[in-house]
Amino acid sequence: MQLRTFLAEDMKAALAQVRREMGAEAVIVASQRAKNGGVMVRAALEATADESLPEPPAPPLSDETLSDFEEQHRNNLIRSLRTPRVTGQPQARQFDRAHLLQLLGGHRTPDAIAHDLAMTAEQSGLKDMTLALACALDRRMKSRPLDFPESAALLLIGPNGAGKTATAAKIAAHARMVHRPVRLIAADAEGAGAIARLETFGQHLGAQTIVAESADGIVKLIAAAAKDGALAIVDTPGFDPRHSRMRTAFAGIAAIDGVDAVGVVSAAGDAEEIGEISQALGKLGAERLIITGLDLTRRFGALTTALVRGPALAHISRSAYIAGGLEPLTPLSLSRLLIDAALGSADHGSPQ
């Protein structure tokens, strides 16, 4: 398999590069926002071009949808230009365990996690604060990004207000960017406006939206989507997975063959609560987490706790808008986020 990375000012330009240099058979396996406000796209091309596909590729996103992405990335570029940046290499910060504990405390990180991370960072022997904390996080974080071209059906589960519906739309957008057909399945028939929101997202993305009235209905819709080669994304009602009765109600759906349960939690919450919810989602069968709300908080103790105690991280979300997309998060980027935010040098500001 041939893998290449492309940098462009917007998603449409990146796709044009991929098609021009790798051909129409190339697929996008990952995309993320670049530091300069543009986009970085990772494309793959199978070595054997004569392999037949089970289903013809879905039509590309419409120009209208691409323009939504372009507008968002233009806004990102404008914001980055307006933000003062320090030239040269980032200033190294000498490791100090007491200072690191104070920093993690400012993010409202639970004491047990903060002391554990500080001890491991100290044991690493690294003199740079950012690298030492990244080393400690690397020993506790697990990462399993979604494979948008090949993912099985996805069941989004989590508490109310975590952003499951918007996350479903973002996953659909990523899948459509790699020409994967999508079925948005609304399982929250009683939620106020939930179906209408999902239908609106589906219309913008060219994805079919279907309402499932029961657990059996979900099973049948997922099977039909798999038969057609489509990615089924199930948006479920919000619930607290720490309650045994609620876990029982969702356990059967989470155990459906061919379905990956993905937990969705918000970083804009109490760290202990989010940690408990993330653990409970893992026990329910979620093997991945998508963490939303990074644009709504300046303290990242909940984010850190979810990553240390919960399932593997799939992606994070920094925006409520579909064009904001889903992003990866590495131990090093999380370390920088924690330290820069605490010292007042990140876009999010300084925790108080």
Secondary structure by P-SEA (a helix, b strand, c coil): cbbbbbbcccaaaaaaaaaacccccccccccccccccbbbbbbbbbccccccccccccccccaaaaaaaaaaaaaaaaaaaabbbbccccccccccaaaaaaaaaaacccaaaaaaaaaaaaacccccaaaaaaaaaaacbbbbccccccccbbbbbbcccccaaaaaaaaaaaaaaabbbbbbbbccccccaaaaaaaaaaaaacbbbbbbccaaaaaaaaaaaaaacbbbbbbbcccccccaaaaaaaccccccccbbbbbbbbccccaaaaaaaaaaaaaacccbbbbcccccccccaaaaaaaacccccccccccccccccbbbbcaaaaaaaaaaaaaccccccccc
